[in-house]
Amino acid sequence: MKTAFKILAGVAIAAVAAFAWSFTAATLDVPALDIDSLPPASPPASMSLSMLPTGSMKASAGLAYRGGSFGDEREFTMGAILVRHPRGNLMFDAGFGHRVDQHVAMLGALMRALTEYSKGTAVGMQLTAQGVPLDDLAGVVLTHAHWDHVSGLETLPGVPVWVTAAERNFIENGGEITALIRSFKGVRYKEYSITGDPYLGFPNSYDVWGDGSIVLVPAPGHTPGSVIAFLALPSGTRYALLGDLVWQMEGIELPAERPWLARQLIGEDTRAVRESIGRMAAIHHRFPEMVMVPAHDARVFAKLPVFPEVVQ
C-alpha cells in the first residue's frame, strides 16, 4: 500500500511539475527561408484597409504565449478587418455580435470562467451607420470558425461566408466549439480551394482577385481549416492577417506557442501550429517591413485605421 501511495504521489508531483513547466519560456525553431523578395502584387489604386473594433477581452500574457507574465494583463481586441477592392470588398472575421452575451452563455463552464469581455458595436451596425450597404460585401473570409470570430455574422445577413472545405467540415462536426455558428440560420457558405502555387514558404495559395493583392494560404492547426491572409496595398505596405495562429506578437517575435493549458482548451494540433508559427517567424525576420496582425493583439490594432478611416 505504501509503495502504491508513493507511486501515485510521484505521478501527481510529476504532473504538477509538467503543468507548471508548460508556462515557462521556450522558443520555437525558425526554419530557413530561401526567398530573396516578396511575391509580386499589383493592387488597384482604390484598394484600402480598415479595422472594425467590436469589443475586447482581458487575459494575462501568461496564457497568451509561453514565457508571458501572469502579472502582465493584456487587452485582446475583438474585431474585423475590412479590405475594399474594386473586384469585391471582403471582411476578415466578424468579431463580437450584438448578442454576444447570449453567445458567451453557450460556452463551456471553464471557457466562461476565463472570459472577461467588454462589448462594442457589431460590424453590421458599423457599416449601416456609415451608409455602407451590406451587399457591398463580396463575403466574410473566416480565418477560422471559433465563436469570437463569428459572433458578428448575425449582423451580416445574406453575406457569403468564405471557408475552406476543411473548415466547413470542422463547423459541422466540431461539437461545442463550433456550436455558435451552427446555431445561425441561413448562413450562405462559399467554399474555396487553396490549390495555387507556393507562397512565402507555404505549400499552396489562393490569389483571390488574381492580382496578388489578397492571397490566402493554409495554416491548419488552431482549427483544421485555419488560413492566413497576405495583403498588398497600393502604397506598397504588406500585411499578414494571422488569425489565431498566435494571440500576441511575441508568438511571432520570439517565436513561442501558447501554453499547454490554452492549447488543450482549444484542441489545436500542436505540430501543425508550430510549423506555421515557424514559417511566419521566418517571414518576419526576412521581411520585417511586413505588418503582422494577430487577431487579438490590441497593440497592433492601435496602429490600424478605424473604420470609416482607411489606409491604402
C-alpha positions in Angstrom: 0.0 0.0 0.0 2.8 2.4 0.9 4.6 1.6 -2.3 1.4 2.3 -4.3 0.9 5.6 -2.5 4.4 6.7 -3.2 4.0 5.9 -6.9 0.7 7.9 -7.1 2.3 10.8 -5.2 5.2 10.7 -7.5 2.9 10.7 -10.6 0.9 13.7 -9.1 4.1 15.7 -8.4 5.4 15.0 -11.9 2.1 16.1 -13.4 2.1 19.3 -11.5 5.7 20.0 -12.4 5.0 19.3 -16.1 1.9 21.6 -16.0 4.0 24.4 -14.4 6.8 23.8 -16.9 4.4 24.3 -19.8 4.1 28.0 -18.9 7.9 28.6 -18.8 9.7 30.4 -21.6 10.5 28.2 -24.6 11.1 29.4 -28.1 10.4 27.5 -31.3 12.9 26.9 -34.1 12.8 29.2 -37.1 13.4 27.5 -40.4 15.5 28.9 -43.2 13.6 31.0 -45.7 15.3 30.8 -49.1 13.4 33.7 -50.6 15.0 37.0 -51.7 12.0 39.1 -52.3 8.3 39.4 -51.7 5.9 37.9 -54.3 4.8 40.5 -57.0 1.5 42.2 -56.5 -0.5 44.8 -58.5 -3.1 46.2 -56.1 -5.6 48.6 -57.6 -5.2 52.3 -56.6 -8.6 52.3 -54.8 -7.8 49.3 -52.6 -7.9 50.1 -48.8 -7.9 48.6 -45.4 -9.8 49.4 -42.2 -10.3 47.7 -38.8 -13.7 47.5 -37.1 -13.4 47.0 -33.3 -16.3 45.2 -31.8 -15.2 44.7 -28.2 -12.3 43.3 -26.2 -11.3 40.7 -23.7 -8.8 40.7 -20.8 -6.3 38.0 -20.3 -2.7 37.7 -19.0 0.3 37.3 -21.2 1.0 34.1 -19.3 -2.0 32.4 -21.0 -1.1 34.0 -24.4 2.4 32.6 -25.0 5.0 30.6 -23.3 7.1 32.7 -21.0 4.5 35.5 -20.7 4.0 37.0 -17.3 0.8 36.4 -15.4 1.1 39.9 -14.0 1.0 41.3 -17.5 -2.6 41.8 -18.3 -3.3 42.3 -22.0 -6.2 43.6 -23.9 -7.4 41.2 -26.6 -9.0 43.1 -29.4 -12.2 41.5 -30.9 -13.0 42.8 -34.3 -12.7 42.5 -38.1 -10.6 43.8 -41.0 -12.4 45.3 -44.0 -10.5 45.3 -47.3 -12.0 47.3 -50.1 -11.2 46.2 -53.6 -12.9 47.1 -56.9 -13.5 43.5 -57.7 -15.2 42.8 -54.3 -14.9 44.1 -50.7 -14.0 41.4 -48.2 -14.3 41.4 -44.4 -11.9 39.2 -42.5 -13.7 37.7 -39.5 -16.7 39.3 -37.8 -15.8 39.9 -34.1 -18.5 40.2 -31.4 -22.1 40.5 -32.4 -25.0 42.4 -30.9 -26.0 39.3 -28.9 -22.5 38.5 -27.5 -23.9 38.0 -24.0 -26.1 35.1 -25.2 -23.2 33.8 -27.3 -20.8 33.7 -24.3 -23.5 31.8 -22.3 -23.2 29.0 -24.9 -19.5 28.4 -24.0 -18.4 25.6 -21.7 -18.1 26.4 -18.0 -14.3 26.7 -18.0 -14.3 28.9 -21.0 -17.0 31.1 -19.5 -14.9 31.4 -16.3 -11.9 32.6 -18.3 -13.8 35.0 -20.5 -13.9 38.6 -19.2 -15.1 40.8 -22.0 -16.4 44.2 -22.9 -18.8 44.9 -25.8 -18.6 47.3 -28.7 -20.7 47.9 -31.8 -21.2 44.9 -34.1 -19.8 45.1 -37.6 -23.1 45.2 -39.4 -24.3 48.1 -37.3 -21.0 50.0 -38.0 -21.4 49.5 -41.8 -25.0 50.6 -41.7 -24.2 53.7 -39.6 -21.8 54.8 -42.3 -24.3 54.2 -45.1 -22.4 51.1 -46.5 -24.9 48.5 -47.8 -24.3 45.0 -46.6 -24.5 43.8 -50.2 -21.3 45.8 -50.9 -19.5 42.9 -49.3 -18.4 40.0 -51.5 -18.0 37.9 -48.4 -16.7 37.4 -44.9 -13.5 35.4 -45.0 -13.2 33.4 -41.8 -9.6 32.9 -40.6 -11.3 30.2 -38.6 -14.8 29.5 -37.1 -14.3 30.0 -33.3 -17.1 31.8 -31.6 -15.3 35.2 -31.1 -14.6 35.3 -34.9 -18.2 34.5 -36.0 -20.4 36.2 -33.4 -20.9 39.2 -35.6 -22.1 37.2 -38.6 -25.7 37.6 -37.3 -25.4 41.3 -38.2 -24.4 40.5 -41.8 -27.4 38.5 -43.1 -27.1 37.2 -46.6 -23.4 38.0 -46.9 -21.5 34.9 -48.1 -19.2 33.3 -45.5 -16.0 32.1 -47.2 -14.4 28.9 -45.7 -12.3 26.1 -47.0 -13.8 22.6 -47.2 -11.7 21.6 -44.1 -13.2 24.4 -42.0 -16.7 23.7 -43.3 -16.3 20.2 -42.1 -15.0 21.5 -38.8 -18.0 23.7 -38.4 -20.4 20.8 -39.0 -18.5 18.3 -36.8 -16.7 20.5 -34.2 -19.1 19.9 -31.4 -19.3 22.5 -28.7 -16.5 24.7 -30.1 -18.4 25.4 -33.3 -21.9 25.3 -31.9 -22.4 29.0 -32.2 -22.0 29.3 -36.0 -24.2 26.2 -36.4 -26.9 27.9 -34.5 -27.1 30.7 -37.1 -29.9 30.1 -39.6 -29.4 30.7 -43.3 -25.6 31.1 -43.4 -24.5 31.2 -47.1 -21.2 29.3 -47.2 -18.9 29.8 -50.1 -16.2 27.1 -50.2 -12.9 27.9 -51.9 -9.9 25.8 -52.6 -6.3 26.7 -51.9 -4.5 24.9 -54.7 -2.4 27.6 -56.3 1.4 28.0 -56.3 3.6 28.0 -53.2 3.8 31.4 -51.4 6.5 32.5 -49.0 7.2 29.0 -47.8 3.6 27.8 -47.7 2.9 24.9 -50.0 -0.2 26.4 -51.8 -2.0 29.6 -52.1 -5.2 31.2 -53.4 -4.8 34.5 -55.1 -8.4 35.8 -54.6 -8.6 38.5 -57.3 -5.6 37.4 -59.4 -3.5 40.5 -58.8 -1.5 39.4 -55.8 -3.3 41.9 -53.5 -5.2 39.3 -51.4 -3.6 35.9 -51.1 -4.8 33.2 -48.7 -2.6 30.3 -47.5 -3.5 27.2 -45.4 -2.4 27.4 -41.8 -4.2 24.4 -40.2 -3.7 23.5 -36.6 -5.6 26.1 -34.5 -8.6 24.6 -36.4 -8.4 22.2 -39.4 -9.2 24.9 -41.9 -7.4 28.0 -40.5 -6.0 30.4 -43.0 -3.6 33.3 -43.1 -4.3 36.3 -45.5 -1.4 38.2 -47.1 -2.4 41.7 -48.3 -0.6 44.1 -50.5 -1.8 47.7 -50.5 -1.2 50.4 -53.2 1.3 52.2 -51.0 3.5 49.0 -51.1 2.7 48.1 -47.4 2.2 44.4 -46.9 0.1 42.9 -44.1 -0.3 39.3 -42.8 -3.6 38.6 -41.1 -2.6 35.8 -38.8 -6.0 34.9 -37.3 -5.3 33.0 -34.1 -2.1 31.4 -35.2 -0.7 33.4 -32.3 -2.7 35.7 -29.9 0.1 38.3 -29.3 3.1 39.5 -31.3 5.5 37.7 -29.0 4.3 34.5 -30.6 6.0 35.6 -33.8 8.8 37.7 -32.4 10.2 35.1 -30.0 8.7 32.8 -31.5 6.6 31.0 -29.0 3.5 28.8 -28.9 0.6 29.0 -26.4 1.0 27.2 -23.0 -0.3 23.7 -22.8 -3.5 24.6 -21.0 -4.5 27.1 -23.7 -3.8 24.6 -26.4 -5.8 21.9 -24.7 -8.8 24.2 -24.2 -8.8 24.9 -27.9 -8.0 21.4 -29.0 -5.4 22.5 -31.6 -2.9 20.4 -33.4 0.4 21.4 -31.7 2.7 20.2 -34.5 0.8 22.0 -37.3 0.7 25.2 -35.3 4.4 25.1 -34.6 5.1 24.6 -38.3 3.1 27.7 -39.3 4.5 29.8 -36.5 8.0 28.9 -37.7 7.1 29.9 -41.2 5.7 33.2 -40.2 8.6 33.9 -37.8 11.0 33.3 -40.7 9.0 35.7 -42.9 9.0 38.3 -40.1 12.8 38.0 -39.7 13.4 38.2 -43.5 10.8 40.9 -44.3 10.4 43.0 -41.1 8.6 45.6 -43.0 5.6 43.3 -43.4 3.0 44.2 -40.7 2.0 41.1 -38.8 -1.6 41.2 -37.4 -2.5 38.6 -34.8 -6.3 38.7 -34.5 -6.3 39.8 -30.8 -3.2 42.0 -30.2 -4.5 45.4 -29.2 -1.1 47.0 -29.7 -1.1 46.1 -33.4 -4.7 47.1 -33.9 -4.0 50.5 -32.3 -1.8 51.3 -35.4 -4.5 50.5 -37.9 -7.1 53.0 -39.1 -10.5 52.5 -37.5 -13.5 52.4 -40.0 -14.5 54.5 -41.8 -10.9 55.7 -41.9 -8.7 53.8 -44.3 -5.1 53.1 -45.2 -4.1 52.5 -48.8 
